[in-house]
Amino acid sequence: MTSNEPAAHDAVVLAGGGARRLGGADKPGVPVGGRALLDRVLGACADARATVVVADPRPTVRPVCWAREDPPGAGPVAALDAGLRRVTADDVLVLSADLPFLAPDTVRRLLTALRAGGAEGVLLTDTDGRDQPLVAAYRSAALRRELAVLAAAHGGLAGLPLRRLTAGLDLARVPDPVGSFDCDTWDDIATARARIREHDHVLDEWISAVKAELGVDLDVDTGVLLDLARDAAHGVARPAAPLTTFLVGYAAAQGAGGPEAVAEAARKAAELAVRWAQEAGQEAGQGAERAAGQDKAAETGGPGPDAG
């Protein structure tokens, strides 16, 4: 690792709870915006060097390591201990699997705050100011120290609440009512599903869902593509909008395949749409002139402008 590269971090995602308030439903697999809650969290922490999910294995959007607390169902402290045994980075994200609005920017903010200060952990607080220890970044050594203290004091970790663990840590806090929103009940699920369909969020959510479904890891300027679609729809015909954007994507994939290739293909197609519209406008103007000339000729009885 060079001095210009960010320090490596790992992630531990706790996904093995009983979901009692959901009637025992498979909470990590509940879809929000077409994606399972667990997959949404895994997408947000995709930059982790290693990701350990503490739960029984299941299909996921990207490869992860699997672990299980002993015994299964022994609670979040035991689950965290099982996950930590499989990671090695100095910094570790600790996340629950029910965070529909966790974003990569939030994850980076947690890690940046941890590395910039002297705290042993940085966690989000919710809309009421309550600590959310399962949306946090910690120093791995500090977690292991406190886990050892608890295990020695209680003869094990089964059944211990997370507050027993975090009480021994020097923590910093970042308010974030959106990133910390978790889904404990069906009402929470309904709230999350409604929010992603709001006008301000629906496009970003849809693009993220499509990229995840297609296995596309590409950040592009959606404004450029939307402008292109508008130009094609207005300057050519409405069905030209989706077909043109598809062809732009296909051309970019045949070329370099990155955001620059998409931007260049979109630029060329947009310029073509402008030329197309200008030509149509010129033809309309010339047609109007010819019609006016023919009308004038008819009125005077003389030959039209195209007469020999």
Disulfide bonds with the S-S distance in Angstrom:
none
